[in-house]
Amino acid sequence: MAGMVPLSVLDLSPILEGGDVSQSLRNSLDLAQNAERLGYHRFWLAEHHNMPGVASAATSVVIGHVAAGTSTIRVGAGGVMLPNHAPLVIAEQFGTLAALFPGRIDLGLGRAPGSDQLTARALRRTLAGDVDRFPQDVVELMRYFEPAQPGQQLVATPGAGQDVPVWILGSSLFGASLAAALGLPFAFASHFAPSQMDEAMEVYRQRFEPSAQLDKPHAMLGLNVVAAETDAEAKGLFTSLQQAFLNLRTGRPTPLPPPIDDIEARFAAAGMTPDMQGALTTAVVGSPETVRRGLEAFVAKHQPDEIMVTAQIYNHAARVRSFEIAAQARDELAKAA
């Protein structure tokens, strides 16, 4: 039943057109505090680099900022792009976070660079073999979280013995297969790459091997939810994300723009359709009733164990209100279950 599916939050800490990074990070903390108040399960931040509209590049630092300003909600990475980093460094960072905020830190891992190739080279200095080593790097990282053994020469300090649940993130069958083989929870990026969502869920659940971390599959799906008092108002708010995707797809990423009245004309001028050839079709946009029905239908069709809600909305108060409406829909569905 839809009411039994926990809702979580994915935040890119959007930098607004006309705004700055400091305001974005304050907004992220305020959103997390509201998400905690509203009963959301997790609050995740994503690693992207050289993106003028994303303030969460130093993901572990922003996680610390958010975790310090909240008390109960789980806070984590959705995700850390592991090819950009040495596994030991990430183990130390998230071991530190887990020591500061016990029982509240998640670590989602992805194999994409979260950037363009020029930026990837600047981050890693070399691209040789990094992406191809992703499965081995995940296993190496997980070993650093195991309790240190007598005589062990390389120990993640902090890190060893810390409770840091590891997730695999993906938008293809590769991530689903890896998460299943390692017995890890899996988060699928259906909020921007939904084409293989159902196939990935099937692969993950059919091939899942129980592990020390997880005894049965746990799949979380990303979903754009933009809610307002009316369908028309919500569709207007959604045009900020549509513009941001259009700008990204045409090679000119920008800060998050304010809503516009005629999004169809903007897409037509670029020779594209508003659904970005399917990229933004996994979205629930509308009034409280529309959102309630949309969440119910999404759960019934795709059977996620959890939904990670994301909403790129220019006005922060409207963004908080959108998450309030989604939480109210969740509660109404729970009562009806």
C-alpha angles and dihedrals in degrees: 000000000000093000092062095057113097118230122220134180132243113196126186090186089236119220107220126223102261092016135094141228095261092058091046092054092047089051091051091054092047091049091050091051090051091046089054090050091050095051101252111162103220140008113209131185126202133226115235127154135205089013114136091204100051124076098180100082092120088054101174091050092053091046088056090050092052096041091051091055096048133053114199112017117097112247125199154131122291075199156348110194097227098197086068093060145046108252091232092058092052091047090054093046096049092038087058091048091049091051091051096043107026117205095005107083126097127186117206115186129203132181099214116099094235088223145053121289094259090054091044089057091049090052098045103021088219134037095201109136096331099121093040090055094057097112092048091046091052091052091046091051093049090052090058088062092056118099111275115257127220110275094014106153100197116048128168104232107213098022110054111109094006121138102238113152110217121215130189116225124200150148098207143045092272094071092043091053093047094048090050094048092049095041094238133142114264130217116195120205095227091144089078107008109036100151097100098030100115094039090050091050090051093049092047096049097042095048099038116135116197115243141182088270100044134020097191136020119284115189126185122192127204117233132181108226118181111174134177139153093279136024091242094053092049092049089053092052090048091062090077091065092042091054092046091053092047091051091048094048092050092052100255110098114191140178113282106287126219119258120279133204101230111042092157091063091050092053093043090054088055093046093245138114122244093246089063089234090302100318095116100032092105094079139116109208124173152054125338091271092047090050093048092052091043094053091046092051093046092053093044092051102040103024099215121181089219138004124222107208119206128183125180100196122162099215110064096209090051089049092054090047090052091057090047091055092048090051091049089052090051091051093048091051090049091054091049094049 
